C-alpha cells in the first residue's frame, strides 16, 4: 500500500505541472481524487488492512492526500494566472507616450451641475452638500411625510438592515432606520437645524429610489434642490428665480409655468413646466421639469422656525432631465455606461 501511494504521488507530481488548459486539469483531478479516482480506490482497500495496521496506513493515506491536494492547488493557481495573463494581454510600459492624444472631458452631468451652481451663486445661493446615507427623520419625518406615506414603503426606498450602523449619521431615535436618501431635501433640514434664517442654499447630489431602469428612469440619479428662507418671501419670488435660471441655462426664449400639485413639505405646491421648443429634439410645447412650492409651516415648526415670522420657497429637479434636454440626449442610460465615444462629445 505504501509503495502504491508513493507511486501515485510521484505520478501526479510529474503530470500536473505539464497541464496546459483547464479541461486537462479537471480530467486529471477526476482521475486522482474523483469518486472513481486512483486515490479513492486505494482508500477503499482500507477495509482489507488488519486492525493493528490501520492507524499507520490511515496516516500514510492522509499524507498522500495532502500532497496530492497541494499539487492540484499549485496546478490550478498556475492555470488561473495564465488565463488572467491571456486576458490582460502584453505588459504595458508606463514610460511610453499615451496612444490616446485626446484630453479628458467633463461628464455631461457634471457640466450641468456646475453650470446650475454657477447660475445660482450669481444671485446669492451657497452650495451645500449632505450625506447620501440618511435617517428617516431627515428624509421623511422633518419634511412632513407621515409614516404611512407610500414614498416610505420598502418598494420605493432603499433601507439598510436594522443592524447597520453609520457613525457619521446620527439618529434622532433608536426606532429610526437608515436609508439611501430619496431626495436632497434632507440637506435643507440639516441646514435649517444649524442656524437661523435668512438661508439661501442649493443642494446638488446623488439620490436613490427603487425604480426599473429604462430610457427615462434610473434607480440612481442626481437632483438639485434650492431653499430660500427669509421674511416676506412669496410665490412671485419663486417664479422669478425659476424664470432667471432656465433663461440663463437654456436661452432667453425659454418660458416657465406652474401647475397646482401636492408635496408634503410645500404649500402651495406646483409642478414646473418649461417651453423650450428652440432646443434640439424638443417636440412638445411644454415639458415637465421639476417641482416647487412655498415651504409648509409644519416643516418650519419641525426645525424650530416661527412660521409667523419666516417664509420661504423650495424647488427641485433632476440633473439628468436637464442634461437630456440641454444636449438632446434621448436615453438616460448613456450617462452611466462610461462609453468614451459618448463622453467625448462634451469636450
Secondary structure as a PSIPRED ss2 file (coil, helix, strand):
# PSIPRED VFORMAT (PSIPRED V4.0)

   1 X C   1.000  0.000  0.000
   2 X H   0.000  1.000  0.000
   3 X H   0.000  1.000  0.000
   4 X H   0.000  1.000  0.000
   5 X H   0.000  1.000  0.000
   6 X H   0.000  1.000  0.000
   7 X H   0.000  1.000  0.000
   8 X H   0.000  1.000  0.000
   9 X H   0.000  1.000  0.000
  10 X H   0.000  1.000  0.000
  11 X H   0.000  1.000  0.000
  12 X H   0.000  1.000  0.000
  13 X H   0.000  1.000  0.000
  14 X H   0.000  1.000  0.000
  15 X H   0.000  1.000  0.000
  16 X H   0.000  1.000  0.000
  17 X H   0.000  1.000  0.000
  18 X H   0.000  1.000  0.000
  19 X C   1.000  0.000  0.000
  20 X C   1.000  0.000  0.000
  21 X C   1.000  0.000  0.000
  22 X H   0.000  1.000  0.000
  23 X H   0.000  1.000  0.000
  24 X H   0.000  1.000  0.000
  25 X H   0.000  1.000  0.000
  26 X H   0.000  1.000  0.000
  27 X H   0.000  1.000  0.000
  28 X H   0.000  1.000  0.000
  29 X H   0.000  1.000  0.000
  30 X H   0.000  1.000  0.000
  31 X H   0.000  1.000  0.000
  32 X H   0.000  1.000  0.000
  33 X H   0.000  1.000  0.000
  34 X C   1.000  0.000  0.000
  35 X C   1.000  0.000  0.000
  36 X C   1.000  0.000  0.000
  37 X C   1.000  0.000  0.000
  38 X H   0.000  1.000  0.000
  39 X H   0.000  1.000  0.000
  40 X H   0.000  1.000  0.000
  41 X H   0.000  1.000  0.000
  42 X H   0.000  1.000  0.000
  43 X H   0.000  1.000  0.000
  44 X H   0.000  1.000  0.000
  45 X H   0.000  1.000  0.000
  46 X H   0.000  1.000  0.000
  47 X H   0.000  1.000  0.000
  48 X H   0.000  1.000  0.000
  49 X C   1.000  0.000  0.000
  50 X C   1.000  0.000  0.000
  51 X H   0.000  1.000  0.000
  52 X H   0.000  1.000  0.000
  53 X H   0.000  1.000  0.000
  54 X H   0.000  1.000  0.000
  55 X H   0.000  1.000  0.000
  56 X H   0.000  1.000  0.000
  57 X H   0.000  1.000  0.000
  58 X H   0.000  1.000  0.000
  59 X H   0.000  1.000  0.000
  60 X H   0.000  1.000  0.000
  61 X H   0.000  1.000  0.000
  62 X H   0.000  1.000  0.000
  63 X H   0.000  1.000  0.000
  64 X H   0.000  1.000  0.000
  65 X H   0.000  1.000  0.000
  66 X H   0.000  1.000  0.000
  67 X H   0.000  1.000  0.000
  68 X H   0.000  1.000  0.000
  69 X H   0.000  1.000  0.000
  70 X H   0.000  1.000  0.000
  71 X H   0.000  1.000  0.000
  72 X H   0.000  1.000  0.000
  73 X H   0.000  1.000  0.000
  74 X H   0.000  1.000  0.000
  75 X H   0.000  1.000  0.000
  76 X H   0.000  1.000  0.000
  77 X H   0.000  1.000  0.000
  78 X H   0.000  1.000  0.000
  79 X H   0.000  1.000  0.000
  80 X H   0.000  1.000  0.000
  81 X H   0.000  1.000  0.000
  82 X H   0.000  1.000  0.000
  83 X H   0.000  1.000  0.000
  84 X H   0.000  1.000  0.000
  85 X H   0.000  1.000  0.000
  86 X H   0.000  1.000  0.000
  87 X H   0.000  1.000  0.000
  88 X H   0.000  1.000  0.000
  89 X C   1.000  0.000  0.000
  90 X C   1.000  0.000  0.000
  91 X C   1.000  0.000  0.000
  92 X C   1.000  0.000  0.000
  93 X C   1.000  0.000  0.000
  94 X C   1.000  0.000  0.000
  95 X C   1.000  0.000  0.000
  96 X C   1.000  0.000  0.000
  97 X C   1.000  0.000  0.000
  98 X C   1.000  0.000  0.000
  99 X C   1.000  0.000  0.000
 100 X C   1.000  0.000  0.000
 101 X C   1.000  0.000  0.000
 102 X C   1.000  0.000  0.000
 103 X C   1.000  0.000  0.000
 104 X C   1.000  0.000  0.000
 105 X C   1.000  0.000  0.000
 106 X C   1.000  0.000  0.000
 107 X C   1.000  0.000  0.000
 108 X H   0.000  1.000  0.000
 109 X H   0.000  1.000  0.000
 110 X H   0.000  1.000  0.000
 111 X H   0.000  1.000  0.000
 112 X H   0.000  1.000  0.000
 113 X H   0.000  1.000  0.000
 114 X H   0.000  1.000  0.000
 115 X H   0.000  1.000  0.000
 116 X H   0.000  1.000  0.000
 117 X H   0.000  1.000  0.000
 118 X H   0.000  1.000  0.000
 119 X H   0.000  1.000  0.000
 120 X H   0.000  1.000  0.000
 121 X H   0.000  1.000  0.000
 122 X C   1.000  0.000  0.000
 123 X C   1.000  0.000  0.000
 124 X C   1.000  0.000  0.000
 125 X C   1.000  0.000  0.000
 126 X E   0.000  0.000  1.000
 127 X E   0.000  0.000  1.000
 128 X C   1.000  0.000  0.000
 129 X C   1.000  0.000  0.000
 130 X C   1.000  0.000  0.000
 131 X C   1.000  0.000  0.000
 132 X C   1.000  0.000  0.000
 133 X E   0.000  0.000  1.000
 134 X E   0.000  0.000  1.000
 135 X E   0.000  0.000  1.000
 136 X H   0.000  1.000  0.000
 137 X H   0.000  1.000  0.000
 138 X H   0.000  1.000  0.000
 139 X H   0.000  1.000  0.000
 140 X C   1.000  0.000  0.000
 141 X H   0.000  1.000  0.000
 142 X H   0.000  1.000  0.000
 143 X H   0.000  1.000  0.000
 144 X C   1.000  0.000  0.000
 145 X C   1.000  0.000  0.000
 146 X C   1.000  0.000  0.000
 147 X C   1.000  0.000  0.000
 148 X C   1.000  0.000  0.000
 149 X C   1.000  0.000  0.000
 150 X H   0.000  1.000  0.000
 151 X H   0.000  1.000  0.000
 152 X H   0.000  1.000  0.000
 153 X C   1.000  0.000  0.000
 154 X C   1.000  0.000  0.000
 155 X C   1.000  0.000  0.000
 156 X C   1.000  0.000  0.000
 157 X C   1.000  0.000  0.000
 158 X C   1.000  0.000  0.000
 159 X E   0.000  0.000  1.000
 160 X C   1.000  0.000  0.000
 161 X C   1.000  0.000  0.000
 162 X C   1.000  0.000  0.000
 163 X C   1.000  0.000  0.000
 164 X C   1.000  0.000  0.000
 165 X C   1.000  0.000  0.000
 166 X C   1.000  0.000  0.000
 167 X C   1.000  0.000  0.000
 168 X C   1.000  0.000  0.000
 169 X C   1.000  0.000  0.000
 170 X C   1.000  0.000  0.000
 171 X C   1.000  0.000  0.000
 172 X C   1.000  0.000  0.000
 173 X C   1.000  0.000  0.000
 174 X C   1.000  0.000  0.000
 175 X C   1.000  0.000  0.000
 176 X C   1.000  0.000  0.000
 177 X C   1.000  0.000  0.000
 178 X E   0.000  0.000  1.000
 179 X E   0.000  0.000  1.000
 180 X E   0.000  0.000  1.000
 181 X C   1.000  0.000  0.000
 182 X C   1.000  0.000  0.000
 183 X C   1.000  0.000  0.000
 184 X C   1.000  0.000  0.000
 185 X H   0.000  1.000  0.000
 186 X H   0.000  1.000  0.000
 187 X H   0.000  1.000  0.000
 188 X H   0.000  1.000  0.000
 189 X H   0.000  1.000  0.000
 190 X H   0.000  1.000  0.000
 191 X H   0.000  1.000  0.000
 192 X H   0.000  1.000  0.000
 193 X H   0.000  1.000  0.000
 194 X H   0.000  1.000  0.000
 195 X C   1.000  0.000  0.000
 196 X C   1.000  0.000  0.000
 197 X C   1.000  0.000  0.000
 198 X C   1.000  0.000  0.000
 199 X E   0.000  0.000  1.000
 200 X E   0.000  0.000  1.000
 201 X E   0.000  0.000  1.000
 202 X E   0.000  0.000  1.000
 203 X E   0.000  0.000  1.000
 204 X E   0.000  0.000  1.000
 205 X E   0.000  0.000  1.000
 206 X E   0.000  0.000  1.000
 207 X E   0.000  0.000  1.000
 208 X E   0.000  0.000  1.000
 209 X C   1.000  0.000  0.000
 210 X C   1.000  0.000  0.000
 211 X C   1.000  0.000  0.000
 212 X C   1.000  0.000  0.000
 213 X C   1.000  0.000  0.000
 214 X C   1.000  0.000  0.000
 215 X C   1.000  0.000  0.000
 216 X C   1.000  0.000  0.000
 217 X C   1.000  0.000  0.000
 218 X C   1.000  0.000  0.000
 219 X C   1.000  0.000  0.000
 220 X E   0.000  0.000  1.000
 221 X E   0.000  0.000  1.000
 222 X E   0.000  0.000  1.000
 223 X E   0.000  0.000  1.000
 224 X E   0.000  0.000  1.000
 225 X E   0.000  0.000  1.000
 226 X E   0.000  0.000  1.000
 227 X E   0.000  0.000  1.000
 228 X E   0.000  0.000  1.000
 229 X E   0.000  0.000  1.000
 230 X E   0.000  0.000  1.000
 231 X C   1.000  0.000  0.000
 232 X C   1.000  0.000  0.000
 233 X C   1.000  0.000  0.000
 234 X C   1.000  0.000  0.000
 235 X H   0.000  1.000  0.000
 236 X H   0.000  1.000  0.000
 237 X H   0.000  1.000  0.000
 238 X H   0.000  1.000  0.000
 239 X H   0.000  1.000  0.000
 240 X H   0.000  1.000  0.000
 241 X H   0.000  1.000  0.000
 242 X H   0.000  1.000  0.000
 243 X H   0.000  1.000  0.000
 244 X H   0.000  1.000  0.000
 245 X H   0.000  1.000  0.000
 246 X H   0.000  1.000  0.000
 247 X H   0.000  1.000  0.000
 248 X H   0.000  1.000  0.000
 249 X H   0.000  1.000  0.000
 250 X H   0.000  1.000  0.000
 251 X C   1.000  0.000  0.000
 252 X C   1.000  0.000  0.000
 253 X C   1.000  0.000  0.000
 254 X C   1.000  0.000  0.000
 255 X E   0.000  0.000  1.000
 256 X E   0.000  0.000  1.000
 257 X E   0.000  0.000  1.000
 258 X E   0.000  0.000  1.000
 259 X E   0.000  0.000  1.000
 260 X E   0.000  0.000  1.000
 261 X E   0.000  0.000  1.000
 262 X E   0.000  0.000  1.000
 263 X E   0.000  0.000  1.000
 264 X C   1.000  0.000  0.000
 265 X C   1.000  0.000  0.000
 266 X E   0.000  0.000  1.000
 267 X E   0.000  0.000  1.000
 268 X E   0.000  0.000  1.000
 269 X E   0.000  0.000  1.000
 270 X E   0.000  0.000  1.000
 271 X E   0.000  0.000  1.000
 272 X E   0.000  0.000  1.000
 273 X E   0.000  0.000  1.000
 274 X E   0.000  0.000  1.000
 275 X E   0.000  0.000  1.000
 276 X C   1.000  0.000  0.000
 277 X C   1.000  0.000  0.000
 278 X C   1.000  0.000  0.000
 279 X C   1.000  0.000  0.000
 280 X C   1.000  0.000  0.000
 281 X C   1.000  0.000  0.000
 282 X C   1.000  0.000  0.000
 283 X C   1.000  0.000  0.000
 284 X C   1.000  0.000  0.000
 285 X C   1.000  0.000  0.000
 286 X C   1.000  0.000  0.000
 287 X E   0.000  0.000  1.000
 288 X E   0.000  0.000  1.000
 289 X E   0.000  0.000  1.000
 290 X E   0.000  0.000  1.000
 291 X E   0.000  0.000  1.000
 292 X E   0.000  0.000  1.000
 293 X E   0.000  0.000  1.000
 294 X E   0.000  0.000  1.000
 295 X E   0.000  0.000  1.000
 296 X C   1.000  0.000  0.000
 297 X H   0.000  1.000  0.000
 298 X H   0.000  1.000  0.000
 299 X H   0.000  1.000  0.000
 300 X H   0.000  1.000  0.000
 301 X H   0.000  1.000  0.000
 302 X H   0.000  1.000  0.000
 303 X C   1.000  0.000  0.000
 304 X C   1.000  0.000  0.000
 305 X C   1.000  0.000  0.000
 306 X C   1.000  0.000  0.000
 307 X C   1.000  0.000  0.000
 308 X C   1.000  0.000  0.000
 309 X C   1.000  0.000  0.000
 310 X C   1.000  0.000  0.000
 311 X E   0.000  0.000  1.000
 312 X E   0.000  0.000  1.000
 313 X E   0.000  0.000  1.000
 314 X E   0.000  0.000  1.000
 315 X E   0.000  0.000  1.000
 316 X E   0.000  0.000  1.000
 317 X E   0.000  0.000  1.000
 318 X E   0.000  0.000  1.000
 319 X H   0.000  1.000  0.000
 320 X H   0.000  1.000  0.000
 321 X H   0.000  1.000  0.000
 322 X H   0.000  1.000  0.000
 323 X H   0.000  1.000  0.000
 324 X H   0.000  1.000  0.000
 325 X H   0.000  1.000  0.000
 326 X H   0.000  1.000  0.000
 327 X H   0.000  1.000  0.000
 328 X C   1.000  0.000  0.000
 329 X C   1.000  0.000  0.000
 330 X C   1.000  0.000  0.000
 331 X C   1.000  0.000  0.000
 332 X H   0.000  1.000  0.000
 333 X H   0.000  1.000  0.000
 334 X H   0.000  1.000  0.000
 335 X H   0.000  1.000  0.000
 336 X H   0.000  1.000  0.000
 337 X C   1.000  0.000  0.000
 338 X C   1.000  0.000  0.000
 339 X C   1.000  0.000  0.000
 340 X H   0.000  1.000  0.000
 341 X H   0.000  1.000  0.000
 342 X H   0.000  1.000  0.000
 343 X H   0.000  1.000  0.000
 344 X H   0.000  1.000  0.000
 345 X H   0.000  1.000  0.000
 346 X H   0.000  1.000  0.000
 347 X C   1.000  0.000  0.000
